[in-house]
Amino acid sequence: MNSVLVTGATSPLGERLVRSLVADTRVSHVLAVDREPEDQALPFSHGKRLTYLSVDLTRGRQVRELLFGPARDLECEVVVHLAQHQGAWAEGSRVHRANVEALRSILDLADRHPTIRRVVVRSFAVVYRVAMHLPVLVTEDHPLNLSPQAPQYVRDRVEADLTACARMGLINAEIVVLRCAEAMSPGTGSQLFDYLDASVAIRPAGFDPMVNVATLSDLIAAFEAATHGSGEGVFNIPGYDTLPLSAATRKWGTLCVPAPGPAVSMIYALRHLATGSSFSYGLNRHSMHFGLILDGTRASEILGYRPNNPIDWPAGGPVRRSVS
């Protein structure tokens, strides 16, 4: 049995993972961390096997006090880092500290921590480069999006991913990076969810890319497998359902309207200004033309993870198709 520290614990994914770990007999204690006040966080019964702390991970001193205080006292062996700024339009140094510097601080301190032996990092499919000349089905050695013109949302996630990868084998703790498919659930920061969760969805005329989407249940299974596993590396975490974007909009019950690319960009920029919606066409331009599907073969062979839970599509049955 071991103790697990979970950051980003009040997010939908974090809360579900905390619930699952608290119920796991292999886990002796869960230390859950987020910025929410203690009286507003994790509103469920947990007995004495859960401790919640309000911590600002963008402040290095608070990270140090967390790891060499409560985490050391509880003998936490595994850190599951889920905390990320979810806003696709957010920019600035504070956003960068939340997305990158918090992880850098955790890795620096884990190297000399007396109990931490494993750090599991949530990464994203958006770190991969999408282009007409590149494969749609991507493995872990697929090129990353290193374009300096990419939105900060992408640049920060690529930097965080590479920060974790660069430390593999160089610090005492094992590092596992999970590049996850988008979760079709509110509050997860999913661009595709925000795109579909509207009365009308606009897509570039002449293009109908393949998309792969995951449930929170499958992502939880992947993080649990990484938490209890051994060794380190990068793993793609696909979802169960793979289907054309037009089929996804139909099954979600959203009217899909094709339009020229420049018009799509303008429409969604105006939508963001008018409603505050998080979907950014600039962020998703290439994937909405050419598509990107995660190949989960490595996660299946090493972690034992395979997606098993289809999306509960509001306007249609699940698509019985998956990527191994």
TIPA-492057 format. One record per residue (C-alpha): y, x negated, z negated; residue in one letter. Coordinates in pm, 1 decimal. Layout:
! residues N
SEPA          y          x          z   res
SEPA          Y          X          Z     a
...
! end
This chain:
! residues 324
SEPA          y          x          z   res
SEPA        0.0        0.0        0.0     m
SEPA      351.8     -118.9       75.7     n
SEPA      710.9       -5.1       33.8     s
SEPA      920.9       74.3      341.6     v
SEPA     1298.0       63.1      389.9     l
SEPA     1429.1      309.2      651.2     v
SEPA     1787.8      290.5      779.7     t
SEPA     1948.7      584.4      958.5     g
SEPA     1746.9      806.3      726.9     a
SEPA     1955.9     1123.5      760.2     t
SEPA     1929.7     1140.5     1139.9     s
SEPA     1670.5     1386.7     1275.0     p
SEPA     1434.6     1100.0     1360.2     l
SEPA     1501.6      921.4     1031.4     g
SEPA     1447.4     1229.7      818.2     e
SEPA     1121.0     1313.9      993.8     r
SEPA     1000.1      955.7      954.1     l
SEPA     1092.2      949.7      584.5     v
SEPA      904.5     1275.7      527.4     r
SEPA      599.7     1135.4      704.9     s
SEPA      604.4      804.1      517.2     l
SEPA      644.6      975.2      179.4     v
SEPA      332.1     1178.1      257.4     a
SEPA      143.4      866.7      374.8     d
SEPA      -99.7      738.4      111.2     t
SEPA      -64.3      387.6      256.3     r
SEPA      300.6      378.3      146.8     v
SEPA      381.9      328.3     -219.7     s
SEPA      757.7      392.7     -197.3     h
SEPA     1023.6      473.1       63.0     v
SEPA     1377.9      340.9       29.9     l
SEPA     1592.5      558.3      258.0     a
SEPA     1942.3      443.7      355.3     v
SEPA     2232.0      602.7      540.9     d
SEPA     2604.5      664.4      502.2     r
SEPA     2574.1     1024.4      382.0     e
SEPA     2648.5     1085.1       11.7     p
SEPA     2338.9     1111.7     -203.7     e
SEPA     2396.3     1479.2     -287.6     d
SEPA     2402.4     1569.0       85.4     q
SEPA     2104.6     1367.4      206.4     a
SEPA     1733.5     1438.9      254.8     l
SEPA     1717.6     1793.5      114.4     p
SEPA     1343.4     1810.6       52.2     f
SEPA     1105.1     1758.3     -236.1     s
SEPA      976.6     1403.2     -263.4     h
SEPA      871.4     1338.6     -621.0     g
SEPA      913.9      981.3     -739.8     k
SEPA      809.9      803.1     -419.7     r
SEPA     1149.8      819.3     -249.0     l
SEPA     1481.4      654.4     -328.2     t
SEPA     1792.3      735.3     -126.1     y
SEPA     2102.9      513.6     -121.5     l
SEPA     2436.0      559.6       54.4     s
SEPA     2509.8      225.7      223.8     v
SEPA     2755.4      123.9      495.6     d
SEPA     2549.8     -117.4      705.3     l
SEPA     2859.1     -233.4      894.5     t
SEPA     2962.5     -422.0      579.6     r
SEPA     2765.4     -743.2      535.4     g
SEPA     2806.2     -748.7      157.6     r
SEPA     2653.3     -403.2      121.7     q
SEPA     2358.7     -507.1      340.5     v
SEPA     2300.9     -813.3      121.3     r
SEPA     2323.9     -607.2     -197.9     e
SEPA     2076.7     -357.9      -50.6     l
SEPA     1815.6     -612.2       55.5     l
SEPA     1841.1     -842.2     -245.7     f
SEPA     1886.7     -555.0     -489.4     g
SEPA     1689.5     -230.4     -451.0     p
SEPA     1475.3     -352.7     -158.3     a
SEPA     1365.9     -661.6     -351.4     r
SEPA     1310.7     -464.1     -672.8     d
SEPA     1089.6     -214.1     -488.7     l
SEPA      913.7     -500.0     -306.5     e
SEPA      984.6     -353.7       37.3     c
SEPA      763.4     -521.3      295.0     e
SEPA      872.7     -333.8      607.9     v
SEPA     1220.8     -246.0      736.0     v
SEPA     1245.5       30.0      997.8     v
SEPA     1593.6        6.8     1150.1     h
SEPA     1697.5      334.1     1314.1     l
SEPA     2071.8      329.3     1244.2     a
SEPA     2283.5      337.7     1559.8     q
SEPA     2614.9      491.1     1659.1     h
SEPA     2508.4      780.2     1881.7     q
SEPA     2832.8      855.9     2065.5     g
SEPA     2808.6      770.5     2434.5     a
SEPA     3188.6      770.5     2464.3     w
SEPA     3257.5      573.7     2144.5     a
SEPA     3406.1      226.2     2180.1     e
SEPA     3554.7      -44.8     1964.6     g
SEPA     3466.8     -309.1     1709.9     s
SEPA     3345.6      -65.9     1444.2     r
SEPA     3098.2       86.2     1689.9     v
SEPA     2978.3     -264.7     1778.4     h
SEPA     2930.9     -348.6     1410.3     r
SEPA     2717.0      -37.2     1364.6     a
SEPA     2509.8     -103.3     1678.0     n
SEPA     2469.5     -481.0     1667.1     v
SEPA     2611.3     -660.2     1364.7     e
SEPA     2421.4     -444.0     1114.8     a
SEPA     2093.5     -545.5     1277.8     l
SEPA     2202.5     -909.5     1292.5     r
SEPA     2272.5     -903.5      917.4     s
SEPA     1933.2     -748.8      843.2     i
SEPA     1751.1    -1012.0     1048.1     l
SEPA     1948.9    -1298.9      892.8     d
SEPA     1865.3    -1181.5      541.4     l
SEPA     1502.9    -1093.4      621.2     a
SEPA     1443.1    -1458.5      710.9     d
SEPA     1483.0    -1562.9      347.9     r
SEPA     1380.2    -1243.2      174.3     h
SEPA     1095.2    -1274.7      -78.2     p
SEPA      908.4     -954.9       19.9     t
SEPA     1008.5     -840.1      371.8     i
SEPA      735.4     -935.3      619.7     r
SEPA      811.5     -700.1      911.4     r
SEPA     1118.1     -550.2     1082.7     v
SEPA     1074.0     -259.1     1325.5     v
SEPA     1376.4     -198.8     1550.2     v
SEPA     1448.9      113.0     1749.7     r
SEPA     1566.2       31.6     2100.7     s
SEPA     1616.5      255.2     2401.6     f
SEPA     1506.0      300.2     2761.9     a
SEPA     1872.8      270.6     2859.5     v
SEPA     1853.9     -108.7     2813.5     v
SEPA     1663.1     -136.0     3143.8     y
SEPA     1837.5     -190.3     3473.2     r
SEPA     1799.6       92.2     3725.8     v
SEPA     1845.6       23.1     4096.0     a
SEPA     1708.2      135.3     4429.5     m
SEPA     1519.8     -192.2     4484.2     h
SEPA     1355.5     -192.8     4138.5     l
SEPA     1039.8       -7.0     4031.1     p
SEPA     1077.5      336.1     3873.5     v
SEPA      778.9      276.3     3642.8     l
SEPA      895.8       -8.6     3420.3     v
SEPA      703.5     -247.9     3198.1     t
SEPA      846.6     -457.7     2916.3     e
SEPA      935.2     -746.3     3151.6     d
SEPA     1155.9     -524.5     3370.0     h
SEPA     1513.4     -660.8     3413.9     p
SEPA     1765.1     -547.8     3151.9     l
SEPA     2106.5     -407.2     3231.9     n
SEPA     2328.8     -710.6     3172.0     l
SEPA     2622.9     -583.9     3374.7     s
SEPA     2957.9     -653.3     3205.0     p
SEPA     3083.1     -330.7     3367.4     q
SEPA     2826.1     -120.8     3181.7     a
SEPA     2963.7      116.1     2912.3     p
SEPA     2974.0      -20.3     2557.7     q
SEPA     2696.7      225.5     2471.0     y
SEPA     2464.3       29.0     2700.9     v
SEPA     2602.0     -318.6     2629.5     r
SEPA     2561.5     -273.6     2254.4     d
SEPA     2202.4     -154.7     2287.8     r
SEPA     2111.0     -440.7     2518.5     v
SEPA     2274.0     -690.2     2280.5     e
SEPA     2091.8     -545.8     1979.6     a
SEPA     1761.6     -551.2     2168.7     d
SEPA     1810.0     -913.7     2276.4     l
SEPA     1926.4    -1011.4     1925.5     t
SEPA     1593.8     -890.6     1787.8     a
SEPA     1391.7    -1047.7     2069.8     c
SEPA     1565.2    -1384.9     2025.1     a
SEPA     1456.3    -1400.2     1660.2     r
SEPA     1087.5    -1339.1     1728.4     m
SEPA      886.3    -1634.2     1601.8     g
SEPA     1198.2    -1797.5     1455.7     l
SEPA     1221.0    -1613.4     1123.2     i
SEPA      960.4    -1551.9      856.1     n
SEPA      939.1    -1176.9      921.8     a
SEPA      759.7    -1027.8     1220.9     e
SEPA      986.1     -833.7     1458.6     i
SEPA      879.1     -530.6     1660.5     v
SEPA     1113.1     -370.5     1916.7     v
SEPA     1030.7      -17.0     2032.1     l
SEPA     1208.3       86.1     2353.2     r
SEPA     1187.1      461.9     2324.0     c
SEPA     1209.5      744.6     2573.1     a
SEPA     1474.1     1006.7     2504.5     e
SEPA     1382.4     1266.5     2243.0     a
SEPA     1443.0     1624.9     2352.6     m
SEPA     1595.7     1727.2     2022.2     s
SEPA     1950.7     1787.6     1895.4     p
SEPA     2118.8     1519.7     1688.9     g
SEPA     1915.3     1234.9     1838.3     t
SEPA     2186.1     1106.6     2070.8     g
SEPA     1977.6     1203.0     2373.4     s
SEPA     2188.3     1211.5     2687.6     q
SEPA     1925.4     1416.6     2868.1     l
SEPA     1919.9     1676.8     2590.7     f
SEPA     2296.6     1719.9     2614.5     d
SEPA     2269.8     1737.3     2994.0     y
SEPA     2008.0     2013.7     2983.2     l
SEPA     2151.1     2202.3     2687.2     d
SEPA     2423.8     2365.4     2892.1     a
SEPA     2449.6     2678.3     3101.9     s
SEPA     2489.1     2471.7     3420.8     v
SEPA     2368.6     2117.3     3497.4     a
SEPA     2520.0     1927.3     3790.2     i
SEPA     2308.5     1663.2     3965.6     r
SEPA     2387.8     1432.9     4259.3     p
SEPA     2310.8     1605.7     4587.7     a
SEPA     2008.3     1465.1     4767.5     g
SEPA     1851.6     1308.7     4456.8     f
SEPA     1587.8     1443.1     4220.9     d
SEPA     1468.2     1153.8     4001.0     p
SEPA     1163.0     1154.0     3778.6     m
SEPA     1231.7     1164.8     3405.1     v
SEPA     1010.5     1106.9     3102.6     n
SEPA     1092.3     1275.8     2772.4     v
SEPA      946.1     1253.6     2423.3     a
SEPA      913.0     1472.4     2117.2     t
SEPA     1015.0     1359.3     1770.1     l
SEPA      649.6     1389.3     1668.1     s
SEPA      544.6     1125.3     1920.5     d
SEPA      827.8      890.9     1825.3     l
SEPA      730.2      926.1     1459.1     i
SEPA      372.6      834.5     1549.7     a
SEPA      497.2      523.3     1731.3     a
SEPA      708.5      407.2     1437.1     f
SEPA      424.8      468.0     1194.6     e
SEPA      189.9      265.2     1414.1     a
SEPA      444.2      -19.0     1425.6     a
SEPA      504.0        3.0     1049.4     t
SEPA      138.3      -40.1      961.3     h
SEPA       50.5     -282.4     1243.0     g
SEPA       61.7     -658.8     1261.8     s
SEPA      202.3     -909.8     1508.1     g
SEPA      530.8     -877.3     1692.6     e
SEPA      669.7     -803.2     2035.7     g
SEPA      840.3     -546.2     2257.6     v
SEPA      679.3     -210.7     2333.6     f
SEPA      774.5       76.9     2561.9     n
SEPA      734.2      414.9     2390.4     i
SEPA      709.6      689.3     2655.4     p
SEPA      689.2     1062.2     2594.8     g
SEPA      418.8     1300.8     2710.2     y
SEPA      607.7     1486.9     2983.0     d
SEPA      699.1     1329.7     3315.4     t
SEPA      860.9     1554.8     3575.0     l
SEPA     1144.4     1576.5     3829.3     p
SEPA     1491.0     1636.3     3689.4     l
SEPA     1512.9     1967.6     3876.8     s
SEPA     1189.7     2084.0     3711.3     a
SEPA     1323.2     1982.6     3369.7     a
SEPA     1636.6     2191.5     3418.9     t
SEPA     1427.4     2486.6     3534.8     r
SEPA     1191.2     2463.5     3237.8     k
SEPA     1485.3     2429.6     3000.6     w
SEPA     1639.5     2743.3     3150.1     g
SEPA     1947.9     2568.1     3288.4     t
SEPA     2097.1     2641.3     3628.1     l
SEPA     2088.8     2317.7     3831.6     c
SEPA     2362.0     2277.8     4093.8     v
SEPA     2371.8     1978.5     4334.5     p
SEPA     2709.7     1823.0     4409.1     a
SEPA     2847.2     1499.1     4560.3     p
SEPA     2838.2     1205.0     4320.1     g
SEPA     3217.8     1168.1     4278.6     p
SEPA     3244.3     1539.2     4201.7     a
SEPA     2967.9     1513.2     3940.1     v
SEPA     3152.7     1231.5     3768.6     s
SEPA     3479.0     1426.2     3759.8     m
SEPA     3313.0     1745.7     3637.8     i
SEPA     3145.4     1576.8     3341.9     y
SEPA     3457.2     1380.9     3250.2     a
SEPA     3650.1     1708.5     3237.2     l
SEPA     3369.2     1872.1     3042.1     r
SEPA     3386.6     1595.7     2782.1     h
SEPA     3763.4     1636.6     2748.0     l
SEPA     3736.0     2013.2     2719.9     a
SEPA     3432.0     2051.5     2494.8     t
SEPA     3365.2     1708.9     2343.0     g
SEPA     3017.5     1700.1     2495.7     s
SEPA     2839.2     1367.0     2470.0     s
SEPA     2686.1     1349.8     2819.1     f
SEPA     2840.6     1075.5     3033.0     s
SEPA     2766.5     1069.8     3404.0     y
SEPA     2894.5      711.7     3424.2     g
SEPA     2630.8      610.2     3172.9     l
SEPA     2352.4      790.1     3360.7     n
SEPA     2465.2      748.9     3721.7     r
SEPA     2183.9      517.3     3834.8     h
SEPA     1904.5      692.4     3647.1     s
SEPA     2015.6     1027.3     3793.4     m
SEPA     1976.4      878.7     4140.5     h
SEPA     1663.4      665.2     4113.6     f
SEPA     1492.9      751.0     3783.8     g
SEPA     1319.9      541.9     3520.2     l
SEPA      979.7      594.7     3357.3     i
SEPA      847.8      380.5     3072.8     l
SEPA      501.1      231.9     3114.3     d
SEPA      334.9      261.0     2772.3     g
SEPA       21.5       58.9     2848.0     t
SEPA      108.1     -222.5     2607.7     r
SEPA      184.5       17.2     2320.7     a
SEPA     -145.9      192.3     2385.9     s
SEPA     -350.7     -127.5     2386.2     e
SEPA     -184.9     -306.2     2092.1     i
SEPA      -31.5      -38.2     1869.3     l
SEPA     -277.4      236.7     1953.6     g
SEPA       11.2      467.4     2047.4     y
SEPA      -28.2      733.8     2312.6     r
SEPA      201.2     1037.4     2349.2     p
SEPA       12.8     1354.3     2257.9     n
SEPA      281.1     1618.0     2208.6     n
SEPA      429.8     1797.2     2511.5     p
SEPA      781.2     1937.0     2503.0     i
SEPA      808.9     2302.2     2403.2     d
SEPA     1008.3     2399.7     2709.2     w
SEPA     1217.4     2712.8     2636.9     p
SEPA     1179.2     2862.8     2984.7     a
SEPA      838.1     2733.7     3092.4     g
SEPA      509.7     2583.1     2980.0     g
SEPA      460.8     2211.0     2913.6     p
SEPA      406.0     1974.2     3201.7     v
SEPA       54.8     1833.7     3173.1     r
SEPA      135.3     1489.5     3294.3     r
SEPA      183.5     1168.1     3101.2     s
SEPA      231.0      793.8     3136.2     v
SEPA      -30.0      584.6     2954.6     s
! end
